[in-house]
Amino acid sequence: MPEPHHRPRLAVALDAPGVPPRHDAAHYTALARLAEHGTLDFVTLGDRFGGPGPDALAVLARIAPDTERIGLVPTVTTTHTEPFHVSTAVATLDWVSRGRAGWTVEVSTTEAEAALVGRPQLLGFARTGRDPRPAASPAEVWSEAGEVADVAGRLWDSWEDDAEIRDRATGRFVDRAKLHHVDFTGRAFSVRGPSIVPRPPQGRPVTVVDVTGETDGPDGGPSPSTGDLPRGGSRERGRSRDLGEGARREVAAARADVALVRAEDPQTAGAARADLLARARAHGRALGGPLVLASLPVELESSGDAAGLADLLGDWFAQGVADGFHLRLADPVRDLPRFVEGTVPLLRERGLLRRSYEGTTLREHLGLPRPASIYALAREAAR
């Protein structure tokens, strides 16, 4: 059952922009276990094409058996990956973690990243790689990402919960009446289905969108400063960035269970939350808009900083500007122990953090219901 929530949801990133990625599973396992000791809801691990470091989804699948309750949310880029494979990979993570998986939807907008996967034509430049045309806009690739999130959910639903019958007497493994084609056609792809992976333990793993992410620059990182741009470029790049953020928000409003909003003051977080919930209502999600977590940069240099962070989180939550917080630590190896040892006890004393996990799945941690298969509901309605 979902947990009742009178407290903020809490998550932490296992990576940091200024910290070189590690290639040993023990590093990530230790951090995830520490976050689990602090009874946080989930950990995130970033990823992007062209960047150094291991595949985030594979890393979290590796550490899943070495953790018990903490949610595991890797970044998955949808632009150059097949939607069917995205769906099955995230479903597999949910199975190996026993219902603790999520995924952060991300996109790729650069020609260099398209060339890395041998598909430059998808972003509109010549098949030869010579004379490239401009890459697809953030709005275009986010529209595609929304379709990927849509079809992933349909594929997870394509097996009804009781589709597996494993009847040895008749030799039947599945009830074929409870497997469904999704027959999805988007602007850039089509998927027939059904999935090759049974319905995940959570029904649908938790979908996360960072609505103010920093992936529109030429290397997939932050956009360059205005001073780095040629005359006229600042206006165009600013417009593109605004359109990209608007597209991110539309995907989050329509498809996300959790939206991350990068903010350094409560007013920014509160305004973004209000905008996302208004967009969600426009998509018909009157009671089911995304949980909005303020994604905060955090650097804990002393025990005083840890105590101050507890005050800040409590104050923002009391103002109602966010449903919780995603902490982007400057140095996870240094800052996460200080957070668990210094901030966590204060949050527990104030009733803002659980002392132990009540549920076993990420949806239960977040207070999200387990959705029924849309195909099972349709079949029942047709009776």
C-alpha positions in Angstrom: 0.0 0.0 0.0 1.2 3.6 -0.7 2.6 5.3 2.4 0.6 8.3 3.8 2.5 11.5 3.2 2.8 14.3 5.6 6.5 14.6 4.9 8.7 15.5 1.9 9.9 12.9 -0.5 13.7 12.8 -0.6 16.1 11.7 -3.2 19.8 12.1 -3.9 22.1 12.0 -6.9 24.9 9.5 -6.9 26.9 11.6 -9.4 28.0 15.2 -9.6 29.0 17.3 -12.6 32.5 18.2 -11.3 33.3 14.7 -10.1 34.8 12.2 -12.5 32.6 9.1 -12.9 33.7 5.9 -11.3 33.8 2.5 -13.0 33.6 0.2 -10.0 30.3 -1.1 -8.8 31.4 -1.0 -5.1 31.5 2.8 -5.2 27.9 3.1 -6.3 26.8 0.2 -4.0 28.3 1.9 -1.0 26.6 5.2 -1.8 23.2 3.6 -2.4 23.4 1.6 0.8 24.2 4.8 2.7 21.2 6.5 1.2 19.1 3.5 2.1 20.4 3.7 5.7 19.1 7.3 5.7 15.7 5.9 4.5 15.6 8.1 1.4 13.0 7.4 -1.3 15.4 6.9 -4.2 18.8 7.6 -5.8 19.4 8.9 -9.3 22.3 8.3 -11.6 22.9 10.5 -14.6 23.9 9.4 -18.1 24.2 10.9 -21.6 25.5 10.0 -25.0 29.1 11.1 -25.6 29.9 11.5 -21.9 32.4 9.4 -19.9 31.3 6.9 -17.4 29.3 3.6 -17.4 25.8 3.1 -18.5 23.6 4.3 -15.6 20.8 1.7 -16.0 23.3 -1.2 -16.1 25.1 0.2 -13.0 21.8 0.4 -11.0 20.8 -3.1 -12.2 24.2 -4.3 -10.9 23.7 -2.8 -7.4 20.0 -3.8 -7.1 20.7 -7.2 -5.5 23.0 -5.5 -2.9 20.2 -3.1 -1.8 16.8 -3.8 -0.3 14.5 -0.8 -0.2 16.0 2.3 -1.9 14.5 3.3 -5.2 16.9 3.1 -8.3 16.4 5.8 -11.0 18.9 5.9 -13.9 18.8 8.4 -16.7 17.7 6.9 -20.0 18.2 8.8 -23.3 15.3 8.2 -25.7 16.5 10.0 -28.8 18.8 7.3 -30.3 17.4 4.2 -28.5 14.6 2.0 -29.6 11.4 2.5 -27.5 10.8 -1.2 -27.3 14.3 -1.8 -25.8 13.9 1.2 -23.4 10.7 -0.4 -22.1 12.2 -3.8 -21.6 15.4 -2.5 -20.0 13.5 -0.5 -17.4 11.0 -3.4 -16.8 14.0 -5.7 -16.2 15.4 -3.2 -13.7 12.1 -3.3 -11.9 12.2 -7.1 -11.8 15.8 -7.4 -10.5 15.1 -4.7 -7.9 11.8 -6.3 -6.8 9.8 -3.2 -7.7 12.1 -0.3 -6.9 12.8 1.0 -10.4 12.2 4.3 -12.1 13.8 6.1 -15.0 14.6 9.7 -15.8 13.6 10.6 -19.4 16.3 12.5 -21.2 17.0 13.5 -24.8 20.0 14.1 -27.1 20.1 17.2 -29.3 23.7 17.3 -30.7 25.1 16.2 -34.1 28.2 14.7 -32.4 26.0 12.4 -30.2 24.0 11.3 -33.3 27.2 10.5 -35.1 28.4 8.3 -32.1 25.5 5.9 -32.7 25.9 6.0 -36.5 22.5 7.6 -37.1 23.3 11.2 -38.1 20.4 11.3 -40.5 17.9 11.1 -37.6 18.9 14.6 -36.6 18.7 15.9 -40.1 22.2 15.9 -41.4 23.5 14.3 -44.5 23.9 10.6 -44.6 27.6 11.0 -45.5 28.3 13.1 -42.5 29.6 15.9 -44.7 27.6 19.1 -44.8 25.5 18.5 -41.7 22.2 20.4 -41.4 21.1 21.8 -38.0 20.2 19.2 -35.4 16.6 18.7 -34.3 15.3 21.2 -31.9 14.8 20.4 -28.2 11.1 20.8 -28.7 11.1 18.1 -31.5 13.2 15.6 -29.5 11.1 16.2 -26.4 7.9 15.5 -28.4 9.5 12.2 -29.4 10.5 11.5 -25.8 6.9 12.0 -24.7 5.8 9.4 -27.3 8.5 7.0 -26.0 7.2 7.4 -22.4 3.7 6.8 -23.7 4.5 3.6 -25.6 6.7 2.4 -22.7 3.7 2.5 -20.4 1.6 0.7 -23.0 4.2 -2.0 -23.4 4.4 -2.5 -19.6 0.6 -2.9 -19.7 0.6 -5.3 -22.6 0.9 -8.2 -20.2 -1.9 -8.3 -17.8 -0.9 -9.1 -14.2 -2.1 -12.7 -14.4 -1.1 -13.4 -18.0 1.5 -16.0 -16.8 -0.3 -19.2 -16.0 2.7 -21.7 -16.2 0.3 -24.7 -16.7 2.6 -27.7 -16.9 -0.3 -30.1 -17.6 -1.2 -28.3 -20.8 2.2 -26.8 -21.6 0.8 -23.3 -21.6 3.1 -20.6 -20.2 0.8 -17.6 -20.9 -2.9 -16.9 -21.4 -2.7 -15.4 -24.9 -6.0 -13.5 -24.3 -4.1 -11.5 -21.7 -1.3 -10.4 -23.9 -2.0 -7.4 -26.1 -0.6 -5.7 -29.1 -0.1 -2.0 -28.5 -0.1 -0.9 -32.2 1.4 2.5 -31.5 2.4 4.8 -34.3 4.3 7.9 -33.5 5.9 10.6 -35.6 9.3 8.8 -35.7 8.6 5.2 -34.9 5.9 2.5 -34.6 5.7 -0.4 -32.1 3.4 -3.4 -32.4 4.1 -5.2 -29.1 3.4 -7.0 -26.9 6.5 -6.7 -24.6 8.8 -9.7 -24.2 9.0 -9.0 -20.4 6.1 -9.8 -18.1 4.4 -6.8 -16.4 6.8 -5.2 -13.9 6.2 -5.6 -10.2 5.1 -1.9 -9.9 2.8 -2.2 -13.0 4.6 0.8 -14.4 8.0 1.8 -13.0 8.2 5.4 -11.9 8.7 7.9 -14.7 10.8 11.0 -13.8 11.4 14.2 -15.9 13.9 16.9 -15.0 12.0 19.9 -16.3 14.9 22.2 -16.0 17.7 19.9 -17.1 20.9 21.1 -18.6 21.3 19.1 -21.9 20.9 21.8 -24.6 24.5 22.8 -24.9 26.8 21.7 -27.8 28.3 18.9 -25.7 25.1 17.8 -23.9 26.0 20.1 -21.0 24.9 23.6 -20.0 24.4 26.0 -22.8 27.2 28.5 -23.3 27.1 31.9 -21.8 25.8 34.8 -23.8 29.4 36.1 -24.2 30.3 32.9 -26.1 27.7 33.4 -28.8 27.9 35.3 -32.1 25.7 38.3 -32.6 22.1 37.1 -32.8 22.9 33.7 -31.4 22.0 34.6 -27.9 18.4 35.4 -28.9 18.0 32.2 -30.9 19.6 30.0 -28.3 17.5 31.6 -25.6 14.4 31.0 -27.6 15.4 27.4 -28.2 16.2 26.9 -24.6 12.8 28.3 -23.6 11.0 26.1 -26.1 13.0 23.1 -24.8 12.0 23.7 -21.2 8.4 24.2 -22.3 8.5 20.9 -24.1 10.1 19.2 -21.0 7.3 20.6 -18.9 4.6 19.3 -21.3 6.1 15.8 -21.2 6.3 15.9 -17.4 2.7 17.2 -17.1 1.4 14.5 -19.4 3.6 11.5 -18.5 5.7 11.9 -15.4 5.1 10.5 -12.0 7.8 12.8 -10.6 9.1 16.1 -11.9 12.4 17.6 -10.8 12.7 21.4 -10.8 16.2 22.9 -10.4 15.7 25.9 -8.1 17.8 28.0 -5.7 14.9 29.8 -4.0 11.4 28.8 -3.0 9.6 31.2 -5.3 11.1 29.6 -8.4 10.2 26.1 -7.1 6.7 27.2 -6.2 6.0 28.9 -9.6 7.3 25.8 -11.5 5.1 23.5 -9.4 2.0 25.6 -10.0 2.8 25.7 -13.8 3.3 21.9 -13.9 0.1 21.1 -12.1 -1.9 23.5 -14.3 -0.4 21.8 -17.4 -1.3 18.4 -15.9 -4.9 19.5 -15.4 -5.0 20.6 -19.0 -3.9 17.0 -19.9 -6.8 15.6 -17.9 -4.8 14.7 -14.8 -6.9 16.6 -12.3 -6.0 14.3 -9.4 -2.9 12.6 -10.9 -0.3 15.3 -11.7 3.3 14.7 -11.0 5.0 15.0 -7.6 7.2 18.0 -7.9 10.6 17.8 -6.2 12.9 20.8 -5.9 16.3 19.8 -7.2 18.8 21.6 -5.0 22.6 22.0 -5.3 24.1 21.0 -1.9 27.6 21.3 -0.5 28.1 20.3 3.1 31.5 21.4 4.4 30.6 21.2 8.1 28.1 19.9 10.6 26.6 23.4 10.7 25.9 23.1 7.0 24.1 19.8 7.6 21.9 21.4 10.3 21.2 24.4 8.1 20.1 22.1 5.3 17.5 20.5 7.6 16.1 24.0 8.4 16.0 24.9 4.7 14.2 21.7 3.7 11.7 22.1 6.5 11.0 25.7 5.6 10.5 25.1 1.9 8.2 22.1 2.6 6.2 24.1 5.1 5.6 26.8 2.4 4.2 24.1 0.1 6.5 25.0 -2.8 7.5 21.3 -3.4 6.4 17.8 -2.6 10.0 17.0 -1.7 13.6 17.4 -2.7 16.2 15.9 -5.0 19.7 16.7 -3.7 22.5 17.3 -6.1 25.6 16.9 -3.9 28.8 18.7 -4.9 30.8 15.6 -3.8 28.7 12.6 -3.0 31.5 10.7 -1.2 32.0 13.6 1.2 28.5 15.1 1.4 26.3 12.0 1.5 27.7 10.7 4.9 27.4 14.2 6.3 23.8 14.4 5.1 22.9 11.0 6.6 24.7 11.6 9.9 23.9 15.2 10.3 20.7 16.2 8.4 18.7 12.9 8.6 18.5 12.8 12.4 17.2 16.3 12.5 14.6 15.6 9.8 13.4 12.6 11.8 13.2 14.5 15.0 10.9 17.0 13.2 8.7 14.3 11.7 9.9 15.1 8.1 11.5 11.7 7.4 10.6 8.1 8.1 12.6 6.1 10.6 12.1 2.9 8.6 10.6 1.9 5.3 6.9 1.0 5.5 6.6 -0.3 1.9 8.8 -2.3 -0.4 8.4 -0.6 -3.8 9.3 2.8 -5.0 5.7 3.6 -5.7 4.9 2.8 -2.1 7.7 5.0 -0.8 6.4 7.9 -2.9 2.7 7.3 -2.0 1.8 6.5 -5.6 -0.8 3.8 -6.4 0.0 0.8 -8.6 -1.8 1.5 -11.9 -4.0 -1.2 -13.5 -3.2 -2.3 -17.1 -5.1 -0.2 -19.5 -5.8 -3.3 -21.6 -7.1 -5.3 -18.6 -9.4 -2.4 -17.8 -10.6 -2.2 -21.4 -11.2 -6.0 -21.5 -13.2 -5.8 -18.3 -15.3 -2.9 -19.6 -16.1 -4.8 -22.8 -17.6 -7.7 -20.9 
